Amino acid sequence: MDQKEVKKAFLKTTNGFRRFLPVVFGVFLLIGFFVVAVPKELYTIIFTGNKVMDPLLGALFGSVAIGNPIVSFVIGGELLKEGISLVAVTAFILTWISVGIVQLPAESLMLGKKFAITRNILNFFTALIISVLTVITLSVI
């Protein structure tokens, strides 16, 4: 590679980051808003004890209320203390970590819309399946 090609690649990369930076900043603001704005008491209202709806609601809510894994385990422990089913908490934690409706615009911009939507849909349904299988496995052991 000569210096012109390196400079061209550097400028192209820099321009890509410049376009992407406002989207990333907006995603971080939304994530911070959801983490702070959603009180823990709201979770006990959402999960009613229904064996079919609770995992689905947990997965839906976890998909929107994105967070980091360490916080999700703390929230998961609190939800279990409140009497929320393990399958609902597991679905919530799995989607909290692996599905991201909030960061979908940034992911679409960087990886492509089709890939981002497909990844989120697959992770959503996989989280539901894994949460049920986890509870089945734990009840067998």
Secondary structure, 3 states (H helix, E strand, C coil): CCHHHHHHHHHHHHHHHHHHHHHHHHHHHHHHHHHHHCCHHHHHHHCCCCCCHHHHHHHHHHHHCCCCHHHHHHHHHHHHHCCCCHHHHHHHHHHHHHCCCCCHHHHHHHHCHHHHHHHHHHHHHHHHHHHHHHHHHHHHC
